[in-house]
């Protein structure tokens, strides 16, 4: 399945462009063994002309046939190339960028390739319950590997110290796995899913 790159896409987002759209599918909690609970998920990656993707994932516990039983959680966040701050970048808050986009050509983006031939990325994801994750990692073609640099927790949050996530595009489908270190345990399988593109 060919990857279509939107014509209005900021050059900086081209390496992430295969994520853009709506994805739906099913997954399993834990290691996916026979006793693992099932879930269904709807994920969206959108862009608004600025150099990041907006991410939203809504998940429901389901039966083994995929019928929704009850809401499970919602995540929301931002995905971007990890790079040094440029003079034309915006922020903090509502301070506008001097130049949009700061990286204006494919050649300027290509200069940001890392020694492995991919691009360094950063991802921030907020969860209900006062938890926010900051991930750093790499996107290389249709593969993404992320590890938390920081997990921020509010006073009413459960103990949670680290996570890794991997994503891959296989035959036009989005596969992902999420490992978590929580409740005094080291990293272990938390969830995985197989999503198909719906738009």
N, C-alpha and C positions, 0 to 999 in steps of 0.2 A: 504494500500500500504506500503510494508516494506521499511525502510530507508537503502540504501546501503552506506557503509562507504568505501571510496577509500583506497586501501591497502598502498598507498604511502603518506597518510595524516599525517602531523605533529600531534602528540597526542593532542596538545593544541587546535587544530581545531575540534576535534571530537564532542564537544557539538554543533558546528555550521554546522556540515557536511550535515544536511538535506537541507541547503540552496544551496549547490553547484550545479551548472548547469545553464541551460538557461530556462527562464520563459517568457511566453507571455500571454497576455489577455487584458481585457477591464476594464474601470473604469468610474467614474463620478467625475466631479469637485464639490466642495462645499459639501453640505449635501446629494447630490444624488437625490434631489427632481426632479419633472417633468421638471423644467426649467434648470437644471444643464447640462453643456456641457459634451459630451462623449469624451473619449480618448482611445487610444490603447497604450500598453507599452510592451517593450522588456527589460528584466532584466537579467543580468548575475552575477553569483558569481563564481569566479575562485580562484585557489591557485597556488603558485609557490614553495612550500617547506619551506617557511618562515611562522611565526606564525600569519598570518592574512589572511582574505579573501579580494580579490579585488572585488569591486562592481561597476557596471555600469548600469544605467537605462536610456533608451531613450524613449521618449514619444511624441505622435502625437495627435493633435485634430482630431476627427473622426466624421462621421455621426452616427446615432443611430444603423446602421447595422455593424459598425466596419470598414468602409472604411476610410483610412487615407485621411485627407484633407490638413493638413500642419503640419510642425514640431512644437512642443510645447517647449520641453527643454531636456537637458541631465544632469544627475547627475553622479558623480564618487566619489569613496571613499574607505575606508578600515574598516573592521570589525574585532575585536579581543577580546579575553578574557581580562578583565581589571585586572591587577595584578601589584604588586610592581616590579620595575626594578630589574632584576637579574644581577649579575656581568658579565655573559656571553652574555648579550644582545648587539646588535649592535647599531650604531648611535652615535652621530647625523650624518646626511648626509650619506656619503659612508663608514663610519667606520664600518668594518665588525664585526659580532658577533664572539665571541671566540668559541662558541659551537652552533651548529644548529642540532636539536632544543635544546633550553635550558631546557624545560620540556620534558624528554625523555620517560616517561612511563604513562600509564593510571592512575596509583596510584598517581603520582605527580600531575596530572591534577585534580583528585578527591579531593585532599587536598584543592583545591581552591573553592570548593562548598561553597555557602553562607548559612546563617541561614535559608533561605526559601527553600533550596534544589536545587537551580538553580546556575547559574554562573553569576557573574558580567561581563558586556561587555562594550566596548567603540566603538563608531562608529564616523568616521569623513566623512562628505559629502560636496563636493564642487559643486557649481552651477555657471552657467554663470552669469555675472553681478556683480562679486566681492563678492559673499556671500559664506561663509563656516560655516557649523554647526558642533559642537562637542556635541555628545550625550553620556550619560551614562544610563545604564539600566541593564536589566536582561534577560537571556535566560533560560527558564525552560522547558526542553523537546522541543516540537514543538511550543512554544509560546515565543514571544519577546515583551518587553515593553521598550521604550526609551523616555527620556526627554532631552532637550537641557541643557547643562551646560553653553554653550556660543554660540552666533551667531556673527560672525565677518563680518563686512560690509565695502566695499570700499566706496570711496567718491561719486561714481556714482550709489550706490545701493539704492533701495527703502527701506523704513523703515520696519524692521522685527526684532522682539525681542525674540521670543521663539517658540518652537514646541514640539510636542509629536508624536511618531509613535508607532503603534502596528502591529505585524505580527503574523500570525498563519498558521499552516499547517492543513488543513481540507480535509480529503478524498484525499490526494495527491495533493491538490491545495494550492497555496499560496495566502492568503487573507491579505490585509494590509489597514490601515487607517492612515491618516496624518492630525493632527490638528495644526493650525498655529495662532500665535498672531502677527498681523501686522497692519499697518496704524492706530495706536491708539486703536485697539480693543484687547480684551482678546482672549484666545484660542477659536477657533471655527473650525468646519469641513472645511478642505481644499480640500481633495480628498480621494478616496478609490478605490480599484481595486480587481479583482479576476483573478489570473494568473494560467495557467496550465504549467506543465513542458514539455519542448520540446526536451530536451536532458539531 
